[in-house]
Amino acid sequence: MAGSASSQQGPRLALALAVALLLLVAAAFAFAFTAASLPESAPILAADIPSAATEAAAALDAASSLAGEALIESYQCSICHIQGAGRVAPSFIGIGERAAKRRPQMTAAQYLYESIVSPGVYLVDGYANAMPANFARRLTQAEIAHIIAHLLSSPADPRQ
């Protein structure tokens, strides 16, 4: 009997170590994901958005939709902003058209700028504040303008 108990300890110990390692990896992933989602510094305040949006609008004249598409791809924005993404974030399809109507006191470009640099200021009904709030610090004004140029050139939603 004593031999039987010790022969079962080996597999149990291995299982316990495997579970502990899995939990450690999951905790490390959760920490890294959370840390990457936090702003590197304070997000742009709503009061600062009009002046910052004016800067972006000036940069929009020289912006490239293709450069914006590449930035959207590199930051993997479409993972959440895709049609039928389980309502994680609004789809990019027709976003330029919707942005023009979303906040009447703003242009479509201003609304998109605000949504990128300070995503929690205005939330679309049915969506949580899930977008990382650090793009104001991670992107230059020119990069934001490229992204806005691409979003404004996106095709209209065929369902409308």
Backbone as a printed PyTorch tensor [residue, N CA C, xyz], in Angstrom:
tensor([[[  0.8110,  -1.1930,   0.0000],
         [  0.0000,   0.0000,   0.0000],
         [  0.8560,   1.2590,   0.0000]],

        [[  1.9470,   1.2420,   0.7650],
         [  2.8130,   2.4130,   0.8490],
         [  3.3900,   2.7480,  -0.5150]],

        [[  3.7470,   1.7350,  -1.3000],
         [  4.2820,   1.9500,  -2.6440],
         [  3.2450,   2.5780,  -3.5540]],

        [[  1.9660,   2.2220,  -3.3750],
         [  0.8880,   2.7480,  -4.1990],
         [  0.6930,   4.2440,  -3.9530]],

        [[  0.7700,   4.6800,  -2.6970],
         [  0.5910,   6.0920,  -2.3600],
         [  1.7190,   6.9320,  -2.9420]],

        [[  2.9390,   6.4350,  -2.8540],
         [  4.0660,   7.2150,  -3.3730],
         [  4.0680,   7.2310,  -4.8970]],

        [[  3.5420,   6.1920,  -5.5350],
         [  3.4920,   6.1830,  -6.9990],
         [  2.4340,   7.1570,  -7.5170]],

        [[  1.4320,   7.4930,  -6.6980],
         [  0.4130,   8.4590,  -7.1060],
         [  0.8640,   9.8950,  -6.8490]],

        [[  1.8320,  10.0800,  -5.9540],
         [  2.3080,  11.4270,  -5.6470],
         [  3.0000,  12.0590,  -6.8420]],

        [[  3.7250,  11.2970,  -7.6130],
         [  4.4320,  11.8290,  -8.7850],
         [  3.4930,  12.4970,  -9.7740]],

        [[  2.4460,  11.7910, -10.2550],
         [  1.5150,  12.4190, -11.1940],
         [  0.7530,  13.5970, -10.5780]],

        [[  0.4050,  13.5070,  -9.2960],
         [ -0.3140,  14.6060,  -8.6370],
         [  0.5700,  15.8450,  -8.5460]],

        [[  1.8270,  15.6340,  -8.2100],
         [  2.7580,  16.7500,  -8.1160],
         [  2.9520,  17.3870,  -9.4940]],

        [[  3.0830,  16.5690, -10.5160],
         [  3.2440,  17.0850, -11.8780],
         [  2.0080,  17.8750, -12.3050]],

        [[  0.8230,  17.3720, -11.9730],
         [ -0.4200,  18.0660, -12.3030],
         [ -0.5030,  19.3930, -11.5560]],

        [[ -0.1630,  19.3810, -10.2760],
         [ -0.1940,  20.6070,  -9.4800],
         [  0.7780,  21.6430, -10.0410]],

        [[  1.9550,  21.2140, -10.4460],
         [  2.9330,  22.1350, -11.0280],
         [  2.4470,  22.6850, -12.3670]],

        [[  1.8230,  21.8300, -13.1740],
         [  1.3020,  22.2720, -14.4680],
         [  0.1900,  23.3040, -14.2790]],

        [[ -0.7000,  23.0640, -13.3260],
         [ -1.7870,  24.0080, -13.0470],
         [ -1.2150,  25.3260, -12.5290]],

        [[ -0.2390,  25.2480, -11.6240],
         [  0.3820,  26.4600, -11.0880],
         [  1.0620,  27.2610, -12.1970]],

        [[  1.7510,  26.5790, -13.0940],
         [  2.4180,  27.2510, -14.2020],
         [  1.3990,  27.9020, -15.1340]],

        [[  0.3140,  27.2060, -15.4170],
         [ -0.7390,  27.7510, -16.2680],
         [ -1.3510,  29.0010, -15.6370]],

        [[ -1.6090,  28.9610, -14.3380],
         [ -2.1640,  30.1240, -13.6400],
         [ -1.1840,  31.2940, -13.6640]],

        [[  0.0910,  31.0030, -13.5120],
         [  1.1130,  32.0430, -13.5490],
         [  1.1700,  32.7020, -14.9280]],

        [[  1.1150,  31.9040, -15.9750],
         [  1.1280,  32.4380, -17.3390],
         [ -0.1310,  33.2740, -17.5870]],

        [[ -1.2810,  32.7950, -17.1440],
         [ -2.5310,  33.5380, -17.3220],
         [ -2.4780,  34.8690, -16.5750]],

        [[ -1.9500,  34.8640, -15.3610],
         [ -1.8280,  36.1020, -14.5850],
         [ -0.8690,  37.0750, -15.2660]],

        [[  0.2380,  36.5760, -15.7910],
         [  1.2030,  37.4340, -16.4860],
         [  0.5690,  38.0440, -17.7360]],

        [[ -0.1940,  37.2470, -18.4790],
         [ -0.8750,  37.7530, -19.6670],
         [ -1.8820,  38.8310, -19.2800]],

        [[ -2.6840,  38.5800, -18.2480],
         [ -3.6810,  39.5540, -17.8020],
         [ -3.0060,  40.8580, -17.3820]],

        [[ -1.8980,  40.7510, -16.6660],
         [ -1.1670,  41.9460, -16.2390],
         [ -0.6370,  42.7080, -17.4460]],

        [[ -0.0280,  42.0090, -18.3870],
         [  0.5430,  42.6580, -19.5720],
         [ -0.5470,  43.3230, -20.4090]],

        [[ -1.6850,  42.6490, -20.5740],
         [ -2.7900,  43.2110, -21.3480],
         [ -3.3200,  44.4730, -20.6790]],

        [[ -3.5080,  44.4140, -19.3590],
         [ -4.0080,  45.5680, -18.6170],
         [ -3.0150,  46.7210, -18.6830]],

        [[ -1.7450,  46.4260, -18.4960],
         [ -0.7230,  47.4730, -18.5300],
         [ -0.6570,  48.1300, -19.9030]],

        [[ -0.8110,  47.3550, -20.9600],
         [ -0.7630,  47.9100, -22.3130],
         [ -1.9940,  48.7560, -22.6140]],

        [[ -3.0910,  48.4960, -21.9300],
         [ -4.3250,  49.2280, -22.1630],
         [ -4.4050,  50.5280, -21.3730]],

        [[ -3.5760,  50.6670, -20.3590],
         [ -3.6100,  51.8680, -19.5380],
         [ -2.9140,  53.0140, -20.2500]],

        [[ -3.4120,  54.2370, -20.0300],
         [ -2.7340,  55.3650, -20.6520],
         [ -1.3400,  55.5350, -20.0660]],

        [[ -0.3910,  55.9240, -20.9240],
         [  0.9650,  56.1610, -20.4510],
         [  1.0000,  57.4060, -19.5850]],

        [[  0.1010,  58.3160, -19.8380],
         [ -0.1030,  59.4800, -19.0020],
         [ -1.5680,  59.8440, -19.1560]],

        [[ -1.9700,  60.9350, -18.5670],
         [ -3.3840,  61.2920, -18.5860],
         [ -3.8700,  61.4890, -20.0190]],

        [[ -5.0790,  60.9920, -20.3290],
         [ -5.6150,  61.2050, -21.6710],
         [ -5.9170,  62.6890, -21.8910]],

        [[ -6.0560,  63.0770, -23.1340],
         [ -6.4160,  64.4570, -23.4380],
         [ -7.8020,  64.7130, -22.8590]],

        [[ -7.9410,  65.7970, -22.1300],
         [ -9.2220,  66.1340, -21.5170],
         [-10.1830,  66.6580, -22.5730]],

        [[-11.4750,  66.5060, -22.2950],
         [-12.4930,  66.9500, -23.2440],
         [-12.3140,  68.4230, -23.5950]],

        [[-11.9020,  69.2520, -22.6200],
         [-11.7120,  70.6800, -22.8690],
         [-10.5720,  70.9430, -23.8480]],

        [[ -9.5950,  70.0500, -23.9200],
         [ -8.4450,  70.2230, -24.8100],
         [ -8.6960,  69.6810, -26.2150]],

        [[ -9.7690,  68.9470, -26.3990],
         [-10.0120,  68.2740, -27.6720],
         [-10.2130,  69.2540, -28.8320]],

        [[-10.9880,  70.3500, -28.6800],
         [-11.1560,  71.2340, -29.8400],
         [ -9.8370,  71.7670, -30.3990]],

        [[ -8.9170,  72.2020, -29.5320],
         [ -7.6480,  72.7230, -30.0470],
         [ -6.8180,  71.6060, -30.6640]],

        [[ -6.8270,  70.4440, -30.0470],
         [ -6.0840,  69.3100, -30.5970],
         [ -6.7130,  68.8510, -31.9070]],

        [[ -8.0320,  68.8780, -31.9710],
         [ -8.7220,  68.4690, -33.1980],
         [ -8.4260,  69.4470, -34.3310]],

        [[ -8.2420,  70.7200, -33.9900],
         [ -7.8760,  71.7120, -35.0000],
         [ -6.5060,  71.3850, -35.5780]],

        [[ -5.5770,  70.9770, -34.7150],
         [ -4.2480,  70.5620, -35.1780],
         [ -4.3660,  69.3640, -36.1270]],

        [[ -5.1930,  68.4020, -35.7420],
         [ -5.3650,  67.2080, -36.5740],
         [ -6.0150,  67.5680, -37.9020]],

        [[ -6.9770,  68.5040, -37.8720],
         [ -7.6450,  68.9150, -39.1100],
         [ -6.6470,  69.5530, -40.0700]],

        [[ -5.7110,  70.3240, -39.5260],
         [ -4.6760,  70.9240, -40.3700],
         [ -3.7990,  69.8330, -40.9870]],

        [[ -3.5140,  68.8060, -40.2100],
         [ -2.6950,  67.6950, -40.7080],
         [ -3.4710,  66.8260, -41.6930]],

        [[ -4.7990,  66.8910, -41.6480],
         [ -5.6390,  66.0450, -42.4990],
         [ -5.4400,  66.3540, -43.9840]],

        [[ -5.1360,  67.6110, -44.3100],
         [ -4.9250,  67.9870, -45.7180],
         [ -3.7850,  67.1950, -46.3500]],

        [[ -2.7680,  66.8840, -45.5550],
         [ -1.6070,  66.1480, -46.0770],
         [ -1.6640,  64.6610, -45.7330]],

        [[ -2.7790,  64.2280, -45.1550],
         [ -2.8790,  62.8410, -44.6880],
         [ -3.1000,  61.8680, -45.8390]],

        [[ -2.6880,  60.6400, -45.6030],
         [ -2.8060,  59.5730, -46.5950],
         [ -3.7100,  58.4670, -46.0700]],

        [[ -4.7500,  58.1800, -46.8240],
         [ -5.6510,  57.0890, -46.4540],
         [ -4.9070,  55.7570, -46.3960]],

        [[ -3.9720,  55.5540, -47.3220],
         [ -3.1930,  54.3050, -47.3270],
         [ -2.3180,  54.1910, -46.0830]],

        [[ -1.7260,  55.3120, -45.6620],
         [ -0.9260,  55.2920, -44.4270],
         [ -1.8300,  54.9980, -43.2340]],

        [[ -3.0400,  55.5620, -43.2460],
         [ -3.9980,  55.2920, -42.1740],
         [ -4.3980,  53.8370, -42.1270]],

        [[ -4.6060,  53.2500, -43.2990],
         [ -4.9460,  51.8250, -43.3690],
         [ -3.8170,  50.9760, -42.7810]],

        [[ -2.5760,  51.3380, -43.0920],
         [ -1.4260,  50.5950, -42.5600],
         [ -1.3350,  50.7330, -41.0390]],

        [[ -1.6180,  51.9260, -40.5210],
         [ -1.5940,  52.1280, -39.0650],
         [ -2.6960,  51.3140, -38.3860]],

        [[ -3.8850,  51.3260, -38.9810],
         [ -4.9990,  50.5490, -38.4320],
         [ -4.6420,  49.0720, -38.3970]],

        [[ -3.9680,  48.6180, -39.4430],
         [ -3.5370,  47.2200, -39.4820],
         [ -2.4580,  46.9510, -38.4280]],

        [[ -1.4970,  47.8510, -38.3000],
         [ -0.3970,  47.6050, -37.3560],
         [ -0.8660,  47.6480, -35.9040]],

        [[ -1.8560,  48.4790, -35.6030],
         [ -2.3940,  48.5320, -34.2390],
         [ -3.5310,  47.5290, -34.0330]],

        [[ -3.8500,  46.7690, -35.0640],
         [ -4.8610,  45.7120, -35.0220],
         [ -6.2370,  46.2290, -34.5940]],

        [[ -6.5770,  47.4240, -35.0400],
         [ -7.8550,  48.0400, -34.6820],
         [ -9.0530,  47.2270, -35.1760]],

        [[ -8.8930,  46.5780, -36.3180],
         [-10.0140,  45.8540, -36.9250],
         [-10.4270,  44.6130, -36.1480]],

        [[ -9.6130,  44.1910, -35.2030],
         [-10.0160,  43.0410, -34.3840],
         [-11.3170,  43.3570, -33.6550]],

        [[-11.4330,  44.5830, -33.1550],
         [-12.6580,  44.9760, -32.4470],
         [-13.6280,  45.7430, -33.3460]],

        [[-13.0890,  46.5280, -34.2860],
         [-13.9160,  47.3750, -35.1470],
         [-14.2430,  46.6610, -36.4530]],

        [[-14.8330,  45.5060, -36.3690],
         [-15.1820,  44.7390, -37.5600],
         [-16.6760,  44.4360, -37.5080]],

        [[-17.2860,  44.3730, -38.6650],
         [-18.7140,  44.0580, -38.7350],
         [-18.9680,  42.7270, -38.0470]],

        [[-19.8870,  42.7050, -37.1030],
         [-20.2480,  41.4660, -36.4240],
         [-19.2030,  40.9880, -35.4370]],

        [[-18.4470,  41.9050, -34.8300],
         [-17.3890,  41.5220, -33.8900],
         [-17.9240,  41.2450, -32.4930]],

        [[-19.1880,  40.9100, -32.4040],
         [-19.7520,  40.6380, -31.0850],
         [-19.9610,  41.9140, -30.2870]],

        [[-20.1350,  43.0210, -30.9990],
         [-20.4100,  44.3190, -30.3830],
         [-19.3120,  44.7580, -29.4200]],

        [[-18.0610,  44.5000, -29.7970],
         [-16.9380,  44.9920, -29.0090],
         [-16.7690,  46.4860, -29.2640]],

        [[-16.7990,  46.8750, -30.5330],
         [-16.6330,  48.2720, -30.9280],
         [-17.3780,  48.4980, -32.2390]],

        [[-17.7750,  49.7470, -32.5110],
         [-18.4830,  50.0080, -33.7620],
         [-17.6400,  49.6200, -34.9780]],

        [[-18.2930,  49.0930, -35.9820],
         [-17.6210,  48.6890, -37.2180],
         [-17.0660,  49.9080, -37.9440]],

        [[-15.9640,  49.7140, -38.6590],
         [-15.4100,  50.7790, -39.4850],
         [-16.2180,  50.9720, -40.7660]],

        [[-17.0320,  50.0110, -41.1400],
         [-17.8330,  50.1280, -42.3600],
         [-18.8240,  51.2830, -42.1880]],

        [[-18.7200,  52.2720, -43.0470],
         [-19.6130,  53.4240, -42.9900],
         [-19.3530,  54.3800, -41.8460]],

        [[-18.1960,  54.2730, -41.2080],
         [-17.9480,  55.0940, -40.0170],
         [-17.8660,  56.5830, -40.3410]],

        [[-17.3750,  56.9340, -41.5150],
         [-17.3120,  58.3470, -41.8820],
         [-18.6920,  58.9710, -41.9440]],

        [[-19.6240,  58.2410, -42.5220],
         [-21.0080,  58.7030, -42.6260],
         [-21.6600,  58.8150, -41.2420]],

        [[-21.4570,  57.8070, -40.4100],
         [-22.0280,  57.8340, -39.0580],
         [-21.3780,  58.9110, -38.2010]],

        [[-20.0770,  59.1090, -38.3730],
         [-19.3530,  60.0980, -37.5720],
         [-19.8860,  61.5040, -37.8260]],

        [[-20.3060,  61.7750, -39.0490],
         [-20.8410,  63.0930, -39.3870],
         [-22.1430,  63.3840, -38.6500]],

        [[-22.8500,  62.3480, -38.2300],
         [-24.1440,  62.5090, -37.5610],
         [-24.0750,  62.2590, -36.0540]],

        [[-22.9910,  61.6790, -35.5960],
         [-22.9110,  61.2100, -34.2130],
         [-23.0390,  62.3500, -33.1970]],

        [[-22.2780,  63.4110, -33.4030],
         [-22.3150,  64.5660, -32.4950],
         [-22.4700,  65.8160, -33.3570]],

        [[-23.6890,  66.3480, -33.4350],
         [-23.9800,  67.4470, -34.3630],
         [-23.0680,  68.6710, -34.2250]],

        [[-22.5340,  68.9210, -33.0420],
         [-21.6820,  70.0990, -32.8540],
         [-20.2610,  69.8910, -33.3780]],

        [[-19.9590,  68.6950, -33.8760],
         [-18.6170,  68.3820, -34.3690],
         [-18.6750,  67.9300, -35.8220]],

        [[-17.5560,  68.1440, -36.5050],
         [-17.4310,  67.5530, -37.8380],
         [-17.1120,  66.0700, -37.6590]],

        [[-17.2230,  65.3260, -38.7290],
         [-16.8860,  63.8950, -38.6630],
         [-15.4330,  63.7150, -38.2380]],

        [[-14.5360,  64.5500, -38.7780],
         [-13.1100,  64.4420, -38.4300],
         [-12.8760,  64.7480, -36.9540]],

        [[-13.5610,  65.7580, -36.4190],
         [-13.4080,  66.0830, -34.9970],
         [-13.9070,  64.9420, -34.1190]],

        [[-15.0570,  64.3840, -34.4940],
         [-15.5960,  63.2680, -33.7120],
         [-14.6410,  62.0760, -33.7270]],

        [[-14.1060,  61.7520, -34.8970],
         [-13.1670,  60.6290, -34.9850],
         [-11.9020,  60.9220, -34.1890]],

        [[-11.4330,  62.1620, -34.2450],
         [-10.2510,  62.5460, -33.4710],
         [-10.5140,  62.3160, -31.9780]],

        [[-11.6370,  62.8360, -31.5050],
         [-11.9880,  62.6630, -30.0920],
         [-12.0890,  61.1810, -29.7310]],

        [[-12.6660,  60.3960, -30.6070],
         [-12.8400,  58.9680, -30.3410],
         [-11.5120,  58.2320, -30.2570]],

        [[-10.5040,  58.7170, -30.9720],
         [ -9.1830,  58.0820, -30.9430],
         [ -8.3940,  58.5090, -29.7120]],

        [[ -8.3470,  59.8230, -29.4450],
         [ -7.4710,  60.3120, -28.3760],
         [ -8.0890,  60.2410, -26.9880]],

        [[ -9.3950,  60.2610, -26.9130],
         [-10.0700,  60.2150, -25.6140],
         [-11.3690,  59.4300, -25.7620]],

        [[-11.2570,  58.1230, -25.9550],
         [-12.4110,  57.3050, -26.3290],
         [-13.5410,  57.2550, -25.3030]],

        [[-13.2860,  57.6070, -24.0720],
         [-14.3350,  57.5410, -23.0580],
         [-15.2190,  58.7660, -22.9880]],

        [[-14.9110,  59.8260, -23.7480],
         [-15.7030,  61.0530, -23.6890],
         [-17.1210,  60.8070, -24.1940]],

        [[-17.2530,  60.0950, -25.2870],
         [-18.5690,  59.7870, -25.8490],
         [-18.5910,  58.3120, -26.2210]],

        [[-19.5520,  57.5910, -25.6810],
         [-19.6760,  56.1650, -25.9950],
         [-20.9280,  55.9360, -26.8310]],

        [[-20.7760,  55.1770, -27.8800],
         [-21.9080,  54.8070, -28.7200],
         [-22.7830,  53.8490, -27.9280]],

        [[-24.0980,  54.0540, -28.0030],
         [-25.0310,  53.1760, -27.2920],
         [-24.7650,  51.7160, -27.6250]],

        [[-24.7390,  50.8940, -26.5940],
         [-24.5510,  49.4630, -26.7760],
         [-23.1080,  49.0080, -26.7040]],

        [[-22.1720,  49.9510, -26.5330],
         [-20.7510,  49.6040, -26.4780],
         [-20.1390,  50.0820, -25.1650]],

        [[-19.2230,  49.2930, -24.6480],
         [-18.4990,  49.6610, -23.4300],
         [-17.2720,  50.4900, -23.8010]],

        [[-16.6570,  51.0910, -22.8120],
         [-15.4270,  51.8640, -23.0190],
         [-14.2500,  50.8990, -23.0400]],

        [[-14.1140,  50.1580, -24.1330],
         [-13.1060,  49.0990, -24.2240],
         [-11.8550,  49.5140, -24.9890]],

        [[-11.8910,  50.6730, -25.6400],
         [-10.7400,  51.0840, -26.4520],
         [ -9.6070,  51.5820, -25.5580]],

        [[ -8.3820,  51.1840, -25.8580],
         [ -7.2470,  51.6910, -25.0760],
         [ -7.2180,  53.2210, -25.1140]],

        [[ -6.9260,  53.8170, -23.9830],
         [ -6.9600,  55.2760, -23.8690],
         [ -5.5910,  55.9160, -24.0580]],

        [[ -4.6430,  55.1890, -24.6090],
         [ -3.2890,  55.7340, -24.7050],
         [ -2.8760,  56.1340, -26.1250]],

        [[ -3.7920,  56.1650, -27.0590],
         [ -3.4150,  56.5140, -28.4260],
         [ -3.0070,  57.9820, -28.5590]],

        [[ -3.4930,  58.8560, -27.6800],
         [ -3.0760,  60.2590, -27.7230],
         [ -1.5800,  60.3890, -27.4750]],

        [[ -1.0170,  59.4640, -26.7440],
         [  0.4160,  59.4900, -26.4340],
         [  1.2300,  58.6080, -27.3770]],

        [[  0.5930,  57.6090, -27.9500],
         [  1.3070,  56.6560, -28.8050],
         [  1.3940,  57.1170, -30.2560]],

        [[  0.4450,  57.9390, -30.6790],
         [  0.3870,  58.3720, -32.0770],
         [  0.7400,  59.8490, -32.2060]],

        [[  1.3770,  60.2010, -33.3050],
         [  1.6100,  61.6130, -33.6020],
         [  0.3340,  62.2020, -34.1980]],

        [[  0.2830,  63.5420, -34.2740],
         [ -0.8720,  64.1900, -34.9050],
         [ -0.9950,  63.7470, -36.3630]],

        [[  0.1330,  63.5980, -37.0350],
         [  0.1060,  63.1630, -38.4410],
         [ -0.4530,  61.7480, -38.5610]],

        [[ -0.0640,  60.8530, -37.6510],
         [ -0.5840,  59.4760, -37.6950],
         [ -2.0820,  59.4560, -37.4300]],

        [[ -2.5280,  60.2690, -36.4770],
         [ -3.9650,  60.3560, -36.2070],
         [ -4.6840,  60.8610, -37.4580]],

        [[ -4.1070,  61.8530, -38.1100],
         [ -4.7090,  62.3850, -39.3400],
         [ -4.7730,  61.3180, -40.4330]],

        [[ -3.7410,  60.5010, -40.5670],
         [ -3.7610,  59.4120, -41.5560],
         [ -4.9160,  58.4480, -41.2570]],

        [[ -5.0700,  58.0940, -39.9880],
         [ -6.1450,  57.1680, -39.5940],
         [ -7.5080,  57.7850, -39.9020]],

        [[ -7.6740,  59.0600, -39.5450],
         [ -8.9470,  59.7380, -39.8120],
         [ -9.2140,  59.7860, -41.3170]],

        [[ -8.1900,  60.0880, -42.1070],
         [ -8.3630,  60.1200, -43.5720],
         [ -8.8530,  58.7710, -44.0790]],

        [[ -8.2950,  57.7030, -43.5470],
         [ -8.7310,  56.3740, -43.9820],
         [-10.1740,  56.1040, -43.5430]],

        [[-10.4910,  56.4320, -42.3010],
         [-11.8480,  56.1780, -41.8090],
         [-12.8810,  56.9920, -42.5810]],

        [[-12.5470,  58.2360, -42.9170],
         [-13.4810,  59.0690, -43.6780],
         [-13.6770,  58.5610, -45.1000]],

        [[-12.7090,  57.8180, -45.6070],
         [-12.8300,  57.2860, -46.9710],
         [-13.4240,  55.8840, -47.0010]],

        [[-13.7730,  55.3510, -45.8280],
         [-14.3180,  53.9880, -45.7960],
         [-15.6750,  53.9540, -46.4850]],

        [[-15.9880,  52.8510, -47.1330],
         [-17.2570,  52.7550, -47.8670],
         [-18.4600,  52.8260, -46.9320]],

        [[-19.5600,  53.2890, -47.4860],
         [-20.8000,  53.3720, -46.7170],
         [-21.2950,  51.9790, -46.3620]],

        [[-22.0660,  51.9130, -45.3130],
         [-22.6550,  50.6500, -44.8740],
         [-23.7330,  50.2540, -45.8810]],

        [[-23.6010,  49.0990, -46.5280],
         [-24.5800,  48.6880, -47.5440],
         [-25.9700,  48.4170, -46.9680]],

        [[-26.0770,  48.2720, -45.6610],
         [-27.3810,  47.9740, -45.0550],
         [-28.2230,  49.2240, -44.8730]],

        [[-27.6460,  50.4070, -45.0840],
         [-28.4130,  51.6370, -44.8590],
         [-29.0630,  52.1240, -46.1220]]])
